Amino acid sequence: MTADRVVGVDVGGSSVKVWLADPRGVRTRVAALPTLRPSPTRAEFDPAVWWAVIRRELRALIDEAGPGDLLGLVVSTMRQAFVLIDDRRELGNGILNSDRRGAATLDRLRERPDLYPVTGHWPAPELTLGKLLAVAADEPERWTATRRVLFVHDWVVWRLTGAQATEVSYACAGQLADVARRDWAVGVLTGFGLDTGKLAGLVEPGTPVGGLTDDTLGLPVGLPVHAGCGDTQLAAMGAGGLAEGVVTVVAGSSTPVQIATDRPLADPLCRPWVSTHARRDLWAAETNAGYPGTMGDWLRRLLGPIERSGRPGAGGLTAVVATPHWTEHDWSTKAPMTVLGLGPATRPEDLAQAFAEAHAYAVWSNLSDLEQVQGRPARRVVLTGGGAESLAPLLADVSGRSVEICPGAHGTSRAGWALVTGAAPAGVPTSLVAPRLGPDPYADAYQRYLATHGVLRAGLAEEER
């Protein structure tokens, strides 16, 4: 029998999913990964603890699935997080996406006018470039001892194989790459005094990086281990988002809005982040609606499971819990998260409606900005991720456009399987959601949301440092 099974490791900021896929289905296991917060602005992880969890879950998955031939193993992870290593071990804790130690470097980053044109990213505290500059300045002994900077993706591959390589979309997401050339931004990096000798060679998605060396996982030693790519790119690929004119909305804790293009998009207003995509002839332009998924979870923990009222305008409530525009200024001067219009008659159902509307308004605004940058409307809008089914009907009504839902449970696995096999992701299912009410019932509330967000950001927000 020809081998058609692929095993995958997908590491997020708080959990790891391991999966085994073939054309007939997907088997998964998920386990929590602990975060360390040594200060309010820092988010780290213990590599030894995380690796023990990843190894345990991989071994358990293979024990459950039983013996069988495998084509390979593919790794995907969150983006900007990284680990520093010397010749044989990690140097201290890994640094996560949400870590903001890079805030102290922003003024220095802004001094380079070519930063966005070359890297496709405006300065933000969470990006890897600023965090590396902070480590070099604040921990010179650790930085001097560093022989290699490995994104979490690269670190997992190194742990599995001993090989050191960086998949190019991670370099882009970290603000370390020349996006158009799909290579390290050597001029930018050396201009900031960073030693590019500490960076690994770049590879494209799907590249076999090395053979498995760990003989305790139940997997064959020598099994090819393949590079994946950024988690949002892989989710888009699994939802059919590599096709021309498709905007993919990944509704999770945050909500990236992404489109695939055949060249890096240039925006004089410097709005989208631009990275390489899951295919070597494509790029990704991306905005983000902030963390409405996280805020929705917070509301459910506070009030319990509640149904939305379904009343357009949420009974006069406006929830500022999502980000309508994706620019450096909007990100660095965020509006405080709050709800306006509360009164004695406010019902929990209206609060739930207001939070959901804010999510839809922010996605629609971001999508409109992305279409403006591209110069034409999207041909299709596909929602995936855990919040897709809840968001889709409201987004269709707010925008007055039909949208599609692609179940997000196994999108990453479908895409990872395709990267290893070289096939197109098989059987990408979508269901069409047409507007029920049209945009008119939401028009005034949408404008109220945008105006409220702008006023709060201008009057109450402080620049984040």
Secondary structure, 3 states (H helix, E strand, C coil): CCCCCEEEEEECCCEEEEEEEECCEEEEEEEECCCECCCCCCCEECHHHHHHHHHHHHHHHHHHHCCCCCCEEEEEECCCCEEEECCCCECCCEECCCCCHHHHHHHHHHCCCCHHHHHCCCCCCCCHHHHHHHHHHHCHHHHHHCCEEEEHHHHHHHHHHCCCEEEHHHHHHCCCEECCCCEECHHHHHHCCCCHHHECEEECCCCEEEECCCCCCCCCCCCEEEEEEEHHHHHHHHCCCCCCCEEEEECCCCCEEEEEECCCCCCCCCCCEEEECCCCCCEEEEEECCCHHHHHHHHHHHHCCCCCCCCCCHHHCEEECCCCCCCHHHHHCCCCCEEECCCCCCCHHHHHHHHHHHHHHHHHHHHHHHHHHHCCCCCEEEEECCCHHHHHHHHHHHHCCCEEECCCCCHHHHHHHHHHHCCCCCCCCCEEECCCCCCHHHHHHHHHHHHHHHHHHHHCCCCCC
